[in-house]
Amino acid sequence: MNDSTRTINSTMVQTYWEIGRLIVEDEQQGKSRAAFGTRVLEKLSKQLTLDFGKGFDASNLRNMRSLLEFFAYFYAHCILVYFLF
């Protein structure tokens, strides 16, 4: 893998992480899910698609949110293991 490919991949992961963070912190007010019936991801999907083009459908936004949640969970466990051992 060359440097430009690594840079692009790194930028995409950072972008997806940031979008996932914004979904959880801003749209869901820090909760694991938005209030029932608010259709946060569908509304956000429409707005992001208008602003930036394709690639922001609701399923992709769910994946971006999951990326943040997985790594936050993984990171917390790594810290815990570090301090326990």
N, C-alpha and C positions, 0 to 999 in steps of 0.2 A: 504494500500500500504506500503510495507516495504522499508527500507532505500536503499537497493540495486536497487530496481525498480525506486525509486525517482532519484537516482544518474544517472542511465542509461537514464531515460527520460530527465533529465536536460542536460546531455551531448549531447543527440541527438538534442534537441532544440538549444543548443549553437552551435553545428556543423552546423545545417541547417541555422541558423542566419548568421554564418560566411561565409558559401558558398554563401548565398544570397547577403551578403555585397560585397564579391569579384566579383560576377557577375555584380552588379550595378556599383561598383567603378572602377574595373579594366577592365572588359570586355566591359562595356557600357560607360565608361568614365563619370560616374555620371548621365547619362541621364536615363530617365524612360524606354527607349527601345534602342536597338542597331540600327545602321544604317540598312536600309532596304536591305535585300539580303545577309547579312553577315553570317547568320546562326550560330550565336554565341553559342546558347544553344546546338545545335546539335553537333558542333565541341567539345565543352566543355564536353558534355555527353560522347562522344567517348573516350576522353582523360581520364576522371575520371574513366570510366568503365575499361579501360586498367590498370590504376594505382591501383584502389581499389576494383574492382569487381562490381557486380550488385547493383542496387539501384540508379543509377545516370542517368536515362533516361531523355530526354528533358522535359517531363511533371513533373517529380520530381524536376528538376531544376527550372521550372516555379513556382512550389509551394514554393520552398526555397526562391526565389526572392520575391514572394508575401508575405511570412512571414515577411521578412525584411520591405517591403513597408508598410504593414498593421501596424506593431508595431511602425515604425517611424512616421506614420500619427497619430496613437493613442497617442503616447507619446507627440507629438507636441501639440495636442489638450488638453491633460491633463495639460501640462505646461501653455497653454493659459488660461484655466479655472482657474487654481491656481492663476495666476496673476490678473485675472479680478475680482475674488471674494475674 
